[in-house]
Amino acid sequence: MKLRNMEELASKKVLDKFYQEYVIEVEPQHKFKCKVCGKLFKGADFVRKHIEYKHHDTVEAITKFFNSYVLYFQPHHPNDPIQQLH
């Protein structure tokens, strides 16, 4: 698997976890609620779509933070110790 695909897979896992945390099931009504704004929906998939479109800034901030973290610890061009000696 290429590095880019691994980064995308890891990013997808982080977003999936984010969506799981921000979708709240309301037991007696069998509905689902958006944790950001409190709006009720019939299904968890609808809440996920709602978060993607209405709270895109929150999703973008999570993605940006994750990508910064990944790129910080996995630089594209590691320093070559032999070149540093010259």
N, C-alpha and C positions, 0 to 999 in steps of 0.2 A: 504494500500500500504506500502511495506517495505521501510525502510530508503534508502537502496541501490538503489531501483527502483526510488525513489524520486530524489536522487542525479543524476542518469542517465538522468532522464527526464529534470531536471534543466540544466544539461550540454548540452543536445540536444537543448534546447531552446536557450542557449547562442550561440552555434555553428550555429544554423539557423539564428540568428540575425547577426552574423559575416558574413555568406555567403550573406545575403541580402545587407549588406553594401559594400561588395567587388565584387558584380556583378553589373555592370553598363550597362544600356540599351542605345544603340546609336540609337536615334530616326529615322533619315532619312534612315538609312540602315536596320533597324529592326534587328540589331545584338546586341550581348552582349559582354562586354569587361571585362577582368580580371583587377581589380584595382591594383593588385600587379605588373604585368608585362606589361599590356596593350594589350595582345593578344586578337583577336576578335574570336567570336564563333557564331554559328547559334542559339543556345538556352541557356537559363540560366542553365539548368541541366548540359550541357557540361562544362560551366565555373565552376560549383560547383565540378564536378569530376576532372577538371584540377587543381583546388586549392587543393583538397584532395591529389592528387598524386604529383604534381610538387612543391607545396608550403607547403608540409607537416610540415616543421619546424615551419611555422607561425601558422598553426592550432594546432600543439602540444604545442606551447608556450601559446596560448589562453586557451587550455584545462588545462594545468599545472597551470596557474595562477588562473583559476576558481576553480580547485580542492583544491588548497592551501587556497583559500578564504573560501570555504565551510567547509573544515576540521578545519580551525582556529576557526570558530564561532560555530561549532557543534562537540566538542570533543567526542570521543567514550566512554570515561570513566570519567564522571563528578565526582568531588570530593564529598565524602560523609561527611557532616558536623559532624555527630556523630563520625566517625572514627577519625576525626581531633582533637576531644576533648581528646581522650585517649592517 
